[in-house]
C-alpha cells in the first residue's frame, strides 16, 4: 500500500512502539531526578529531518519563579 515515492519505514514504527515516545521525569530544585545509570536521550529512527520536541511541565512553581519560554 505504498506509493513509489514513499520510503519504507515500518521498522521505525516498530522501534518507536518498543521504545516508547514519552517519559515522565520528576524535577526537584531545577534538576532531573534520575538514577545513577539513567539518562534521557532522543533517537532518530526514521531518516534525518526537522523534528519538534514538546516539553510539558506539570506542578506548582514557587511564587518567586519566573516564566521563561524557550
Secondary structure, DSSP 8 states (H G I E B T S, - for coil): ---TT----HHHHHHHHHH-S-----EETTEE---TT--------SS-----------S---TT------
